[in-house]
């Protein structure tokens, strides 16, 4: 029997609902009609996702009285740049979209981030809807209104805060994800577990994450919504969502992006707990528990890179500024703290994490 849809309100400056359920792609027109009157919709997707789902989405939009045009770009992070962004804006202009029209992002994080930024920029802002199709995008980039493209200097360096009008998460799309991509999204869900959900951890520890994916997504989105509501513009508490990301990004960059984001964050989360335990911050046993959860879910627990290499990568992050670095460290499951340390201490902390001391 199919589970009923779950609706999670996000009370941001522009409130919206995240709807999670089965069969939503084929009903997206009905859901969008609840929040927007009939108009022209630019559906944005990539060359991997469009062949799978674009027709279904367009059919549903037409049935609900929307006119559609579609923009399909080459799949991959390398497309998330100012050139594709400019092409998308030109496409919106050529399609004569107005401020009362709509953009729909149909795809993973690259599609969602770039469509959101184009929606924030075109005519100084048109509404957009997120229809994510990967577990990672379901629980992270589609919710919270961070939109961006990459610059040569680094990832996500040009963007805007722009909340979507609605987020529609069709869990059926996860059936076409490879095990590697499912694991990639699972890393972010496990991160939410550490931030505040024993239920998520229990499913990854003892249960069947595929069978419980709707609950995992709902619980993750609820935690993200709470952070976004408290700190929409990322000046304080929202930084806790970056748990595992300082080391994770360093691992990702050191691997020259050969390792995916989620896999790197999974290792980063275990490693920061290892360092936290040695610093007397993290409850003993937390790192071992997380390592077991990662292993059960085909995620890494450490890295082959040395503390020197990782420190270099972490400090070369173009978004980092100043002589200190703020690390998010769990005290225990459900409670994290920020520890701001001089950059000169980072290598020592990473050595603790790797057991290099
Ligand atoms: N991905 C972290 C955030 O949305 O704040």
Boltz pocket constraint, residues with backbone or C-beta under 6 A from the ligand:
constraints:
  - pocket:
      binder: B
      contacts: [[A, 140], [A, 141], [A, 143], [A, 144], [A, 146], [A, 234], [A, 238], [A, 241], [A, 242]]
      max_distance: 6.0
